[in-house]
Every structure is written in C-alpha cells, then in structure tokens.
Amino acid sequence: MTEVSALDELIGRIDTMPEKERVAVTEAAIAITGRPKWKP
C-alpha cells in the first residue's frame, strides 16, 4: 500500500471521523501532497 492509497482510504472515511482526527488527516494530506485534496 502506497502513502497515496492509504491517504485516499482515510479521505474516504473522513466524514465519520471526530473533528480532531479530521484536522489531523487534513494536515497530513497537505503535508504529503503539498496541497489539500478536498475542501474540509
């Protein structure tokens, strides 16, 4: 599993996450890709 596919899996579940986790995933996505992949 690549970083990107793991990230896509997290993004797919983001609506079910608590706010704190959602922020962490958003920050990680920006750190890895250099840009947000979706609008929070």
C-alpha positions as a Markdown table, in Angstrom:
| # | Residue | x | y | z |
|---|---|---|---|---|
| 1 | Met | 0.0 | 0.0 | 0.0 |
| 2 | Thr | 1.4 | 3.3 | -1.0 |
| 3 | Glu | 1.1 | 6.5 | 1.0 |
| 4 | Val | -1.4 | 7.9 | -1.5 |
| 5 | Ser | -3.7 | 4.9 | -1.4 |
| 6 | Ala | -3.6 | 4.9 | 2.4 |
| 7 | Leu | -4.4 | 8.6 | 2.3 |
| 8 | Asp | -7.3 | 8.0 | -0.1 |
| 9 | Glu | -8.7 | 5.4 | 2.3 |
| 10 | Leu | -8.6 | 7.9 | 5.1 |
| 11 | Ile | -10.2 | 10.6 | 3.0 |
| 12 | Gly | -12.9 | 8.2 | 2.1 |
| 13 | Arg | -13.7 | 7.8 | 5.8 |
| 14 | Ile | -13.3 | 11.4 | 6.8 |
| 15 | Asp | -17.0 | 12.1 | 7.2 |
| 16 | Thr | -17.2 | 9.5 | 10.0 |
| 17 | Met | -14.3 | 10.9 | 12.0 |
| 18 | Pro | -14.3 | 13.1 | 15.0 |
| 19 | Glu | -13.3 | 16.7 | 14.4 |
| 20 | Lys | -9.8 | 16.3 | 15.9 |
| 21 | Glu | -8.9 | 13.3 | 13.7 |
| 22 | Arg | -10.3 | 15.1 | 10.7 |
| 23 | Val | -8.0 | 18.0 | 11.2 |
| 24 | Ala | -5.0 | 15.7 | 11.7 |
| 25 | Val | -5.8 | 13.8 | 8.4 |
| 26 | Thr | -6.3 | 17.1 | 6.6 |
| 27 | Glu | -2.9 | 18.4 | 7.8 |
| 28 | Ala | -1.2 | 15.1 | 6.9 |
| 29 | Ala | -2.7 | 15.2 | 3.4 |
| 30 | Ile | -1.4 | 18.7 | 2.9 |
| 31 | Ala | 2.0 | 17.7 | 4.2 |
| 32 | Ile | 2.2 | 14.7 | 1.9 |
| 33 | Thr | 0.7 | 16.1 | -1.2 |
| 34 | Gly | 1.6 | 19.7 | -0.8 |
| 35 | Arg | -2.0 | 20.8 | -1.2 |
| 36 | Pro | -5.4 | 20.0 | 0.1 |
| 37 | Lys | -7.2 | 17.3 | -1.9 |
| 38 | Trp | -10.7 | 18.3 | -0.8 |
| 39 | Lys | -12.4 | 21.2 | 0.9 |
| 40 | Pro | -13.0 | 20.5 | 4.6 |
